[in-house]
Amino acid sequence: MDPVFKLIEGEKKRQSEGLELIPSENYVSAAVLEAMGSVLTNKYSEGYPNFEGVPGWKEDKIATEILPNYRYYGGQDNIDRIERIAIDRACRLFHADHANVQPHSGAQANNAVYFAWLEPGDTVLGMSLPAGGHLTHGAPVTLSAHIYNFVGYGVAEDGDIDYDDFEKKALECDPKIMLVGYSAFMKIPDFDRVAEIRKKAVEKFGHEILLMADMAHVAGLIAGGVHPNPLDHGFDVMTTTTHKTLRGPRGGIILSKGNVASPLKRPEKTLANIPILIDRAVFPGTQGGPLEHVIAAKAVAFGEDLKPEFKEYAANIVKNAKTLAAELMNYGFVLQGNGTENHLILADVKKSFGFDGKVYERALDMVGLTLNANAVASDKGGAFRPSGVRLGTPAMTTRGLGVDEMKTLAGWMKKVADICVKAGNEDKLDDYKTELDAIREEVRALALKFPVPGI
Ligand code: DSN
């Protein structure tokens, strides 16, 4: 047997016997796995299906409707229908006029929006990386930061967006895009306030400004109705990954408001035409052949996200996160923002206990609890020795863990923190192997009671 398959078995065991606390990870259903591992991976389909009738396209027309398309290869009958189902379901989930379901990832989705709307040198106002923004929101190491000018806004003492700073910068830097999005932020953004700031900036600078939301972390909460939807609050575009709270395959999508039409003709660069500009920017602008097996898996996941039980799942994610945050604070963990309003928790372990996030990440790995070391606001530790850890509840909630288990989990996290205080650094953790192994066995026993879907 190819050793790769042995390693896949090893990964199944790791996932089954441990608990996933990384807030950007989740477990897909067996149906999503099946669509992703299908023969659709054999097909080339550069271009797009015809958008006529989407959204609201009736899936029961699958067998009869004739579907002209904008593709560069033949043999697209099934592919076109699958992609139309994915587009229609994505539009319904997020109240969008159009969805591009082809981005291979969230980074590809963001880069396509920039390419659709900006000229080289144009300015984007986005959350800075140390404040919780994403690499693609302007980190100097990225391609987009080489092409465009990014101005970063920060978070205030309470962990929320510093809206005064946002407004001041918006009225100074002449942005072409104002971007709300993040990778480590636990408040609910005030989308209306940002829309108001856009109005002022448009009045001042006299040109259209694109309002963009990167909701990769909370898209599932939006779909589940427990988080506001930026597209309902004046935003033009929303990007997201599909594998986090949305619980689909790894990938990205772009939702937008505006005119939906053939991507073959270059439209005027206006906000009204943003869906067409985005389609052209994804293909051929920044990507080649779409991954239709992944698009099929996105469609299946969106079908699951539209079901009533997904609303319950989204509500439970938040309930679990709030419980876990409260328990951790009782144990002396200092949390950025003093808790959470979504699925994500950022703990400043340096301030709480004196060790850094990397030591804690390593120690928790040893007991089967997986999270990631993460910078906190105004971190002095740098990217490799950050002061905090980031964790969240989407994956555990999928497995069915509830508030009782969150309390148990917080207890284990405190015990591991006490061991880290004694050990001081990673090299000394092995001296406490007996204590760590005892916790590992408890974690394994609990994890096995809550099976991973699809395994
Ligand atoms: N890597 C993702 C996260 O963990 O937030 C963002 O791309």
Residues whose N, C-alpha, C, O or C-beta is under 5 A from the ligand:
A	BS01	DSN	S24 S183
